[in-house]
Amino acid sequence: MPLLDLLARHAASPRAPWLCGAVALLLCLPALAGGLALDDHVLAHHLARGAPWWDLFSFVEPSQIPAFMERGKVGWWADPELKLRFFRPLSSATHALEFTLWPGAPWVMHLVSALCYAAVVVVAGRLYRRWLGATAVAGLAAVVFAIDAAHGQTVGWLATRNTLLATALGFGAVWAHDRWRRDGWRLGGAVGPGLLAAALLAAEAGLAVGGYLVAHAVVLDRGSWWRRLGVLLPYGVVVVIWRVVYVAAGYGAVGSGVYLDVGADPLGFVGAIGRTVGLLGFSQLTLPVASLLGMSSHGWRWPTVGFVVLVGLLWPLVRHDREVRFFLLGMGLAAILFAATLPTDRLLLPLGLGGAGVIARLLVVVRARMMAQLRMRLLALVMLVLHLVIAPLLFVPSLLATGLMEVGVQRMVEAIPDEERVVLVNVPLEVLLIYLQAVRENRGEPWPAHVTVLHAGQTELTIERTGMDSVEMHTHAGWMPSPFNRLTRAAGRPMPVETRVGLETMTVEVIEVSGDGRPTRVTARFDRPLETLAWVAWVDGRPVEWKPPEIGGQMTVSAQWRW
């Protein structure tokens, strides 16, 4: 493997972590050409509307649901108890400062995110050197981590900087803890919990990074089990205090199928662990496919089997190598803590610390012929191609991926007419609704007084005109057809037949449901004739002006996503 020989000559250098940070920064530079996308608009909108600088990630609470339904920010099917509020004051502060100082220069904001990622890479590189020494394995692990394509979207999307900050601070906590436990640096016993607290103030992802602290106590630390677990007590106190403040201040997730609150729904969290660990673990060790496969209700099954197979193939290395056990356990614990949300590629950054360590150790061990089994050699070859050849080629596309969804948002905004009453027949993804008003008003343009949404999902919707002011709608896949279209109502909160949702301008009644309680046929009655409303439907991959059929007629539309 000539590529490994080339890397090995430079990987053991003390400058290796800094060089990897520089490489990471260079890979991130194309993001500077991007602008705001998706949640970025919402953060700017919140700040412009007077939201506190420390509270930009509060998206919806129950008292806002009726108004949001009338303004098109959520569909009629949204749970009336829906709450999506995230306590991320440190991350909010960075965005508030940027939108205040240079609102017209998104490239500066992207540069800040790129520098944050470079810092994450440098700290990861320093950690590898602590655990693996000044060796080729440590340097190679830093390289694999730095060019991991899974990290691209996290860097390229400004709103996910919270994960970058939480990971950087969390890795710093692990570094301080390791110095305390292995070098006797007593200050580390205070610095570590302090950095973990800061990580939690950046994002909930700080909890996932804490998985490496537990893995450190289990695998790397010395002494009795009571002593090992005892050193984690200060971190536990930090987490408890953070959680108490989080709940007392009214933050958390209720009623959503994308986010859940562990305290409010512990069984839901436990039930999601297998899916999350399998899909994220497989994506970390191969290629970032979690977001793509997570769009399907059952897309996690074969990646979970694949992850189990990979761990089985790696087992000889796991059994004989303490550091590999640590990396794999830390990665798994980090994945478990992400079971509170849908597994997507932007969550893989903390997992990368363990994943890159496992991959680097495998490549070097096989290269040194310390393990000569055919299966290990084949596995090493596959990992080399995936992580040292394909990954850097995918990094920039991943970096710019969020901009592709932004295209759909902009098309939707442009298609909505400047009328008082607008009906959105269908949208490909429910989450798009959150962004439309923010984008329009950030431009200084008015948003319609009433925007009602009939359906979200990339499935066929049949609409039959039943009267001057009414329609009946039917879809075999049902409303909320996929996990990504259950942002505002969890699967465990069904809508039985005869459920009525009354808005100011429309009343919807459920008349048929699927086996899991999702509407499949509904009626909608408006407060005026349909011809007096402005209609927009997603047809042939684009949002266009649309006219409802004549009384007794029907039409079928499908919100298939096309670029």
N, C-alpha and C positions, 0 to 999 in steps of 0.2 A: 504494500500500500504506500506508494511514493508520497501521496498527500499527507499521510501520517508522519512520514519521515521529515517532511518539510516543516510541519507544525511542531514536531517534537524538538527541533533545533532551537526554536524560539519560545516554546511554551513554558520552560522552566525559568525564564528571565524574571527578575523582580519587577520589571516594567510590564509584564504580561497583562495584569489586570487593567492597567492604564491604557495599554495599546488596544485591548478589547473594547474598553469604553470609547476610545477614539473611533474604532471601526463602527461601533454601534451608532455613534453620533453621525457619522458619514452616511450610514444606511438610512437614517431618519430624515436627512435633509430634503428629499422630495416632498415630504409632508408640508414644508414651508410654502409650497405653491397652492395648498388647499385653503379653504376658507372655513366658515362655520358649517356644522352639519348636525342635523337631528337635535339631540338634547342640548347642544351648544346654543341653539336659538332660544330654547326654553329658559336656560340659565340667564341669558342676556335679558329676556323678556321679564323674568321675575325681578331682576335687579332694577330694570327701568320702571316697573310697577311698584317699587317701594319695598320689596322684600329685604329683610335684614341681610347684611353681607355674609353672615355666618349660616344662613338658612336657605340657600338656593336650591337644595335638593328635596324640598317639600313639594310634591306634585299634585296630590289630591287628598282630601279628607271628606268624610261623609256629608258634612254640611254643604259642600260644593257640588255634589252630584247632580241635583236638579238643574242648576245653572249650567253645568258642563254639558248635560244632555241637550239643553236648548242651544248651546253655542257650538255643538259638534266636536267637543273635546273627548267625549266618550259616547258610546252607543247606548241605545235604549236598554240593552241587556246588562248594563253595568250593575254590579252589586251595590245596593243602597248603603251598605256599610263599608264600602271600599275605602281603604286608606293606603297611601304610598308616600311615606315621609321618612327620609333618611338623614341621620345626624352626622354630617360631614363638615364641621365648621372650618377645619384647616383647609380642605380642598375648596370649599366655598370662598374662603378668603382670597385664595390665589386668583380665582375667576373674577371676583368682585374688583380686585385691584387692577387686573388687566382690562376689564371692560370700562373701568374708570379712566385709566391712564392712556390706553391706546385702543379705543373701540373700533377704529377703522383699520387696524393692522393685525389681522389674524395670524400673519406669519410670525409675529413676535410671540404670540401665544403658543404656536406650534414649536417654536424654538425652545421655549421653556419646557414643554413636554419632552422634546428630544434630549435636552440636558438632564431632565429627571431620569430618563431611561439610561443614559450614559452613566449616571450615578448608581443606578440599580446594578448595572453590569460590573462596575468597578467594585462595589461592595461584595457582589457574588464572587468575583475573582479573588478578592482577599479571603473570603470564607473558604474557597477551595484550597488555597495555599495553606490555611491553618489546618485543615483536616487531612490534606493529601501531601503537604510539604511542597518544596520547590521542585516539583516533578512535572514531567510531560502530561501526566493525567490531570493535574490541577489546571495547567494552562489550556489543555484541550477542552476541559469542561467549561472553562470561561468562554472559549471560542464558540462552542456549541450553544451555550446560553445566549451569547450576544447576537448570533445570527438566526435564532429560532424564529421561523416565520409566524408562529403563534403569537408573538409579541407585537407584530406590526400593527394590528388594529387597535390595541391598547394604547400605543404611542400616537397613532394618526388621528384618533378621535379625542378631541379636547375634553369632552365630558367624562372620559374614563381616566383622566389624570389622577383621580382619586385612588385608583388601583396602583398606579405608579408610585404615588407618594406613600401609600400604606405599605407597599412592598419594600421600598427603599428604607423606610423607617423600621419596618419589621425585620429586614435582613440586618440592619444595624443593631437591633436588640439581640438577635441571635449571635452576632459577632461579639458584643459586649459580654453576653452570658458565657460564651465559650472561653473568652479570655479570663473571666472570673473563675470558672470551674477548672480550667486546664493550666492556667498560668498563675493563679492566685491573685489576680488583679481585683482587689476588693471593691473598688469603685464600680466595677462591672455589675455587682449585685444591685446597685441603685440605677445605673445608667440603663441596663437592660429593661427593667419594668417601666422606666420613664419613656424610653423609645417605643415600647409597645403601646403605652398610653397615647403617645402622639400618633402612632399608626392607626389606632382605633378612631381617633379624632379626624383622621383623613378619610377612612372608609371602613366598612365592615370587613373588608378583605384582610385587615390586620389580624383578625381571628385566624384566618387560614395560615398566615405566616407563622402564627403561634404553634402550628402543628410541628414545626421543626424543633421548637423548644421541648415539646413532649418527647419527640423522637431522640433528641439529644440526651435527655434524662434516662430513657430506656436503653439506648444502645451505646452511647459514647461516654457517659458519666461513670464514675467509679463510686464504690461504697455500697452500703446497704440500700435496699429498696426504699426504706423510710427516709433515708437521707437524700436519695435521688429525687423522690417526689417532694420532699420538704423544700428543696431549693426552688421549686416551681410555685410555692405558696405566694410570694409577692406578685407574680404574674396573675395568679388566680384572683387576688384581691383587686388588682387593676381591672380585670375583666368584670368582676362583680360590680364594682363602683360604676364602671362605664355602662353596664347593662341597667342598673338602677336609674341612673340619670337618663338614659335613652328612653326607658319606659315612662318614667315620671314626667318627662317633657312632651309626651304624646307622640313619640316617633315609633315607626314600625310599619309592617305590612299586614293588612287585613283584607280578606276577600279576593285576593289576586291569585291567578293560576300561574303567574311567573315568579312572584316573590311570596315567601311565607315567613311568618314570625315564629321562630323556634319555640318561644315561650307559650304562644297562643295555640300552636299546632304541632306539638312534639311528635305525634304519630305520623303526620304528613312528612315531617323532616326525616324521621327514621325510614319511612317507606321510600324516600327518594335517594337514600344513600347508595344503594347498589347501582342504580341507573347513573348517578353522578360520578361515582368512582370509576365505573367501567368506561363511560364515554370520555371523561376527561383524561383518565389514565391512558387509554388507547390513543387519544389525540396527542398526548404529550410524548409518547414513545414512538409514534409514527409521523403523521402529518396532521395539521389542525383541521379536523373535520367535524368538531363538536357542534358548531353553529349550523352547519348544513344538515347533519343527521338529527339534530335536536328539533328541527321543524316538524318532524313526524312523531306521532304518539308512540311508535314502536321502533324508532330509528336507533335507539340505544342498545337494542338486544345483541346484534352481532358484534358491535364494538366491545361490548362487555365480555363476550366469549373470547374475542381477540385479545383483550387485555389479560384475561386469565391464562390464555395460551402463551403469551409473551412472558408473563411472570414464571410460568412453568419452564420455558426454555432458558430463562435466566437463573433458574434455581441453583444450579451448581455454583454460580458466581455469588449468589445471595448467601448460600450456606457457608462459604469459605471467606467472605470478605465483609468485615464489620462495617466499613464505610458504605458499601453498597446497601447493606441492611438499613443503615441510617437514612440514606438517600431515598430508598424505596418507601420506608415507613413514613418519613416526613412528607413525601409527595402524596401518599395515600391519606394521611391525616388532613393535609391541606385540602384535598379533594372532598373529603367528608364534610368539612365545614362549609363547602360551597353548595351543599344539598339544599340550602335555603332558597336557591334560585335555579332557573333553568341552566343546564351546563352549556356554556358557549366558549368559543375560543378566547375571548378577552379575559377569561378567568384563569388562563393557563400560566400567567406570568409567575405567580408564587410556586406553582408546581414545577416550573422549569429548573429551579435550583436543584431539586432532587433528580429530575429526569436527565438533565445534562450530566450530572455526576455519574449516574448509572451508565449512560451511553459512553462517556469518555473512558471509564474504567473497563468496560467491555472491549472497546477498540484497542486499548493499549495492552490488555491482558492477552487478547488473541494475537496481536501483532508480535508480542514477545514469546509466543508459543507456550505460554503457561497453561493454556487450555486449548488443546488441539482437536477436540471433537468436531466432527463435520458440521453438526447443527450449530455449534458456537461460531464456527468460521463463517457459515452462511448468514447467521444472524448478524454478525459483526459487519459483513459486507453490505447487507440491507441497511443497517443503521448508518453506515458511512455514506451511502448514496443518499439516503433520506435527509440526513442532518448536516452533511458537509457539502453536498452538491445541490440537492433540490431546495432545501430550506432557504439558503441565501437568495435563490432565484425567485422565491415566492414572497420574500420579505416586503419588497416595495409594493407589489399588488395587494398584499394584506394591509399595508400601511394606508393605502388609498381606498380600501374596500368600502368604508363608510360613505365616501363620496358617491358611490353608485346608488345607495339608498337615498341619498340627498337628491339625486336626479328625480326620483319618484315624488318626493315631497314638493320640489319646485314645480313639477308638472301639475300636481294637484292644486297648488296655490294659484297658478296661472289659470287653471280651468274654472275656478270658482268665480262666478260673475259678481259684479258689484250690485247685488240686489238685496232687498230686505229679507226675503225668505228663500232659502236654498235647501234642497234635499240631495244628500249624497247617497246614491243608490247602493254602491259597493266600493270598497277599497281593498287592496290586496292584503294589507297587514293592519291590524287594529291599532298598533302603536303609532302609525302615521298620523292618526287623528290628533295626538297630543301636540304635534309640531305646527299644524297648519295656521292656527290663529297667531302663534308667536312669530312665525316667519312674516306673515302679512303685516302685523302691527309693528314689528321691528323695522319694516320698510317705511313706516309712516302712512300706510294705507289702511282704510277702515275694514273691519271684519263685519260680515252680515249680522243683523240683529238676531236671526234665528237660522241655525244650521242643524238639520236633523239627519241622522245616519241610519240607514236601514240594515246594512249587512257588511261584515268584514271577513275576508278569506278568499283564497284563490280557488273557489269552487263555483259551479254553476248555480245561479239563482233565477228561478222562474217567477215572474211577476204577472198576476192576472188582475185586470181592472174589474172591480166588482160594483162600482158606483161612481157618481160624480166626484166624490171625495174620499174614496177608499180603494185599497188594493189588498190582494191576498198573495203572500210570498211563500215559496216552498224551495227547499234545498235538501237533497238526500243526505249530504254530509252534515247538515245541521249548522246552527249558529255556533261560533267558537269551535271551528272544525279541527284546529291544530293547537299545540301548546303555545306557539307564538301569538295566537289569536285569543288567548285567555288572560290577557293582562288585567282585565277589569272584572273577571268573575272566575273563581276557581271551579275545577271540575266537581268538587264536593258540595257545590251550592247550586242544585238543580232549579229549573224553572218549570213547575208542573203545568199541566193543561189548565186553562182558565186563568193563568197568571195575567194580570193587567198592569200595564205601565202607562200612567197618564202624564203626559207632558202638556205644556201650555198650548202647543200647536198640533199635537198628534197623540192618539191613544193606540197602543199596541196590545193585542191579546194573543196569547199562545193557544193554539188549537190542536197541535200535535207535537209530540216530543220523541226523541230517540230513547234507546234503552238506558242510557246514562243520564237522562233528564235534561238534555239540551233541546231547545226548540228546533223543529224541522219544518213546521208550517205555522205562520202567524198571519193575522190581519192587522192592517194599519188604517185608521180613519183620521183624516186631517180636518182642520177646522174651516177649510175653504175648498173650492174646486181645485183639482189637481193642475188644471191649465194655468192657474194664477201663480203657480210656484215655479221657481227655476230649478231644473233637475240636472245633475251631473252624474254620469255613470262611467265606470272603467270598462272600456270596450276595446278589444284587439290590442291590449297592452298599454292603452293610454286613457286618461280621463277626458271625456268629451261631453258637450251639451247633449242632453237626452230628452226624449219626449215619451211620456207614458202611453200605453196602448189605448185604443178606444174601449168603451164599456163592453165587457164580454170578451175582449181580446187578451192575449198574453204574449209576453216576450221573455227571452232567456238571455242573461248577460253573465259574463265570467271575468273576474278580475285577475286574469293571468298576468304575471309580471314579465315584462319584456323591456330590454334596454334599447 
